[in-house]
């Protein structure tokens, strides 16, 4: 998935521990082969190749994932949208862009983006993309989903505790061998070498989206790599969003969505979702949280 996965398990000995880790790696690889749009043999690639042509029958697992993605899209007013993969890549964050793209190019870049054009047929377990050239991709949810599946597999094998780190997206269960909860450090987006809080992970997932890794500056204004799929413009106003949720899949998707929706709308939406919390740091370093989260010693 283009991401590093670090897997930690609590086991009675190193031999069984490594066996469990190998199981998790195999499961993550299975998920990658199912959802990767880079693998031309995957069902996702088949869906994209047949966009505007014909529906594609897929495994119930992939059908269920896409159905949940559309539900999250509806919940976030399209701020999360797996059809973002249709977007023309006109923004470059490698230092090569020296001027703003033409507004007409930006508008055209999202013409084929829109989760409403993903048609699901539960009777045949098939997916159809209405527009020719339309594509789906799981870059904003795939890591979280893979971590969920690996976690579920290990729990089914009797692994009492562990933590899966998918390039900073954390998914935990159980407690550390010393009886203490797993903990996650929240990066300070104004200085990525420092943290501003250390919070416990109690059998849940935490995902952070930030603008401090990939961005560009044009005419003195900072543009981050997280693009609003509805407009084609980079999101602004927020430096980082951290989401705590029961699943990595949900945390992964909502971290991107809240970044796009903005602080006020994002927090309002999170407050309506049971068992989900968020921490938002805006571009001025101000911290805002959802209703039921407390941060000490900031």
Order of alpha helices (4+ residues) and beta strands (2+ residues): beta-alpha-alpha-beta-alpha-alpha-beta-beta-alpha-beta-beta-beta-beta-beta-beta-beta-beta-alpha-alpha-beta-beta
